[in-house]
Amino acid sequence: MGQDRLQQIGQILQDLRVKKNTTTDRDLLYAIDENIVFFEASKSPFKYLWWILFRMPKIDCTRVLEINDILPKWDKEMHIKLMEVEKRKFPGLIKPLVENIVEHIKKENRPLVLADIGFGGMETERQVIEKLIEDDHQQPIVFVGIDQSLSAHEIAKENLSPFKDKIQYHDIDQLSDSTLKDTIKSNTGITVIACRNDIFNFSKIFGQGIFDLSYHSLFKHHLNDQQQKKLDRVLQQISKKVLEYDGFRSNISLIPQTKNGWGHPAFLNAAIFSNLRFNKQHDLSLQSKQKGKKILFFRQKGNYLMK
């Protein structure tokens, strides 16, 4: 594992340096340089601790990017490990979101259309569907997952494959309003549609409130402030209800993130750099008040749910 780990770090560093030579974007160059420093430091525990104590506090959190944002080739590596962590009963990383989705479905007890923005490996859907099947839920449900990453689509299809005899699964490039309406009309069980639409154009394609519930998990922090505000506006237009699940900045979270990610450098980078990009609890509380929403903090996980 140690040698494989160092080989992966070496490959990532090589990829970063190639990328650095192909761009003149100052913000991207800053993000690349910080990633190079991080991966060099992650070669050993001592260097990594030095990075945590002395380099990390100086990073401009508004300009830093995770490795999979810079180099999409490492997206699959990151998502596979993330799903592994999400599947664990402890700490139950996405359990609060899954429980709220299931609760909403059962409370409504009618045919529903749900949207997952930036679905990753569809681990949220896997856990929700598993619970619905276990409880013999009879109402038709359509899950629409939106993610532009090709590797995410590959992982999601494999992740939901155990349910292939119990659900309808469709992987398409662009979902149209007519296709969605036809699916809703004909659906009698559980249908999952994975598409690669631009979420910011969704309100131009689909009608007001077409989704009964929209949600996103560990996704929003990948967007800049302007994109985050635009996402909020779009989801308010196309959804009757929105669940926002992400992380808040926490130095304590660095401990489990390091423990879970040390043997997987790409995932370690994504976890630590995500933490840097997260909002602080105080700022999230202010946001929830401004939006007239309720926010719950799960300090053990380092995550929050806004609804």
Summary of the structure (lengths in Angstrom):
residues: 307
radius of gyration: 19.6
end to end distance: 41.2
largest distance: 59.0
contacts: 956
relative contact order: 0.13
helix: 57%
strand: 15%
